[in-house]
Amino acid sequence: MSGTAVDAERCIRCGSCAIVAPALFQVTGRVRLLRAPETEVEHVAAAAAAAVCPTRAITVETVALPV
């Protein structure tokens, strides 16, 4: 489980997040988190989007998934 958020004030709308995780992020004039990541693959994609964000506008709080 994770809490994923985008700080719209910090976002420069470069679109990196939408390229890395298009199912989760959309940039059309402003950035939008389309939905929270649900699967392990989506959690990894959200973390990758946060890592490539040049302004660190994306935060991902990760909690261990139940086995």
The 8 nearest C-alpha neighbors of each residue, nearest first, counted from 0:
[[1, 62, 64, 61, 63, 2, 37, 36],
 [2, 0, 61, 60, 62, 3, 59, 36],
 [1, 3, 60, 59, 4, 61, 0, 35],
 [2, 4, 59, 58, 1, 60, 35, 5],
 [5, 3, 58, 57, 2, 6, 59, 32],
 [4, 6, 57, 56, 7, 58, 32, 3],
 [5, 7, 56, 8, 9, 10, 57, 4],
 [8, 6, 10, 9, 5, 30, 56, 29],
 [7, 9, 6, 10, 56, 11, 5, 29],
 [10, 8, 56, 7, 6, 54, 11, 55],
 [9, 11, 7, 56, 12, 8, 6, 54],
 [12, 10, 13, 9, 54, 7, 8, 53],
 [13, 11, 14, 10, 26, 30, 29, 28],
 [12, 14, 11, 15, 10, 26, 16, 52],
 [15, 13, 17, 12, 16, 26, 18, 25],
 [16, 14, 18, 17, 13, 19, 52, 51],
 [15, 17, 48, 19, 18, 14, 20, 24],
 [18, 16, 21, 24, 20, 14, 25, 15],
 [17, 19, 15, 16, 21, 20, 14, 48],
 [18, 20, 16, 17, 48, 15, 21, 44],
 [19, 21, 17, 44, 23, 22, 18, 16],
 [22, 20, 17, 24, 23, 18, 19, 25],
 [21, 23, 20, 24, 33, 17, 34, 25],
 [22, 24, 33, 21, 20, 34, 32, 36],
 [25, 23, 32, 17, 21, 33, 31, 16],
 [26, 24, 31, 17, 30, 27, 32, 21],
 [25, 27, 30, 29, 14, 28, 31, 12],
 [28, 26, 29, 25, 30, 31, 12, 14],
 [27, 29, 26, 30, 12, 25, 31, 11],
 [30, 28, 27, 26, 12, 31, 7, 25],
 [29, 31, 26, 25, 12, 27, 7, 32],
 [32, 30, 25, 24, 33, 26, 29, 5],
 [31, 33, 24, 34, 23, 25, 30, 5],
 [34, 32, 23, 24, 31, 25, 35, 22],
 [35, 33, 32, 23, 36, 24, 22, 37],
 [34, 36, 37, 3, 23, 33, 32, 2],
 [37, 35, 41, 42, 38, 34, 23, 45],
 [38, 36, 41, 35, 39, 42, 0, 40],
 [37, 39, 41, 40, 36, 42, 0, 43],
 [38, 40, 42, 41, 43, 37, 36, 64],
 [39, 41, 43, 38, 42, 44, 37, 36],
 [40, 42, 44, 36, 38, 43, 39, 45],
 [43, 41, 39, 45, 36, 44, 40, 38],
 [42, 44, 46, 40, 41, 45, 47, 39],
 [43, 45, 41, 47, 42, 46, 20, 48],
 [46, 44, 48, 42, 47, 43, 41, 49],
 [45, 47, 49, 43, 44, 48, 50, 59],
 [48, 46, 50, 44, 49, 45, 43, 51],
 [49, 47, 16, 45, 51, 50, 46, 19],
 [48, 50, 57, 46, 52, 47, 51, 58],
 [49, 51, 47, 48, 52, 46, 55, 53],
 [52, 50, 48, 49, 53, 47, 15, 16],
 [51, 53, 55, 49, 54, 50, 48, 15],
 [54, 52, 55, 51, 56, 50, 13, 11],
 [53, 55, 56, 52, 9, 10, 11, 57],
 [56, 54, 52, 57, 53, 49, 58, 50],
 [55, 57, 6, 9, 54, 10, 5, 52],
 [58, 56, 5, 49, 55, 4, 6, 59],
 [59, 57, 4, 3, 49, 5, 60, 56],
 [58, 60, 3, 2, 61, 46, 1, 4],
 [61, 59, 2, 1, 3, 58, 62, 0],
 [60, 62, 1, 59, 0, 63, 2, 42],
 [61, 63, 0, 1, 64, 60, 2, 65],
 [64, 62, 65, 0, 61, 1, 66, 60],
 [63, 65, 0, 66, 62, 39, 61, 1],
 [66, 64, 63, 0, 62, 39, 38, 1],
 [65, 64, 63, 39, 0, 62, 38, 37]]
